[in-house]
Amino acid sequence: MTVNPSQEEGLRLAAKKIEEMIKRFEKSYAVRDKQDVLAMCALQFAAQVEQKSIDKETDTKVTEDKLNALNRLLQEHLS
C-alpha cells in the first residue's frame, strides 16, 4: 500500500489521538481489557464522524436557506 505524505501525516495524527484517547479511557474507567478500550475509541471516532456529517448537512441547509432568501430579495428589487 502506497501512502502519500498527507495520508502519512493523517495516519500519524490519528495514531496520536488514539493513544491519547486510550490513556484517557484507561484513566477514567476501570477497563482491564485493551480490546474494550479500542472498541471505546472506535465508537468515539465513529460518533465524531457522524456528528461532523450532521453538522455539515446543517451548515449546508442554513447556507442554502440564506442564499434562497437573498435570491428572493434580489428578484424583488430587480422586478
SVG drawing of the C-alpha trace seen along z (x, -y; Angstrom):
<svg xmlns="http://www.w3.org/2000/svg" viewBox="-41 -47 46 55">
<polyline fill="none" stroke="black" stroke-width="0.4" points="0.0,0.0 1.5,-3.3 0.8,-6.2 1.3,-9.8 2.8,-12.4 -0.6,-13.9 -2.1,-10.5 1.0,-9.6 0.5,-12.8 -3.1,-12.0 -2.2,-8.5 0.3,-9.9 -2.2,-12.3 -4.9,-9.6 -2.4,-7.3 -1.6,-10.1 -5.3,-10.8 -5.9,-7.1 -3.0,-6.9 -4.3,-9.9 -7.9,-8.6 -6.7,-5.2 -4.9,-6.9 -7.9,-9.0 -10.3,-6.0 -7.9,-3.9 -7.6,-6.7 -11.3,-7.5 -12.7,-3.9 -11.7,-0.7 -11.0,1.1 -9.0,4.2 -9.2,5.4 -7.3,3.4 -9.9,4.6 -12.6,2.9 -10.6,-0.4 -10.0,-0.1 -13.8,0.5 -14.5,-2.6 -12.0,-4.6 -13.7,-3.2 -17.1,-4.2 -15.8,-7.7 -14.3,-8.2 -17.4,-7.0 -19.6,-9.3 -17.3,-12.2 -17.5,-11.4 -21.3,-11.2 -21.5,-14.4 -19.4,-16.2 -21.6,-14.8 -24.7,-16.1 -23.1,-19.5 -22.1,-19.7 -25.6,-18.9 -27.0,-21.6 -24.5,-24.1 -25.3,-23.3 -29.0,-23.7 -28.5,-27.0 -26.4,-28.3 -28.9,-27.2 -31.7,-28.9 -29.8,-32.1 -28.9,-32.0 -32.5,-31.4 -33.6,-34.3 -31.0,-36.6 -32.1,-35.4 -35.7,-36.3 -34.7,-39.7 -32.7,-40.4 -35.5,-39.2 -38.0,-41.5 -35.7,-44.5 -34.9,-43.7 -38.5,-43.2"/>
</svg>
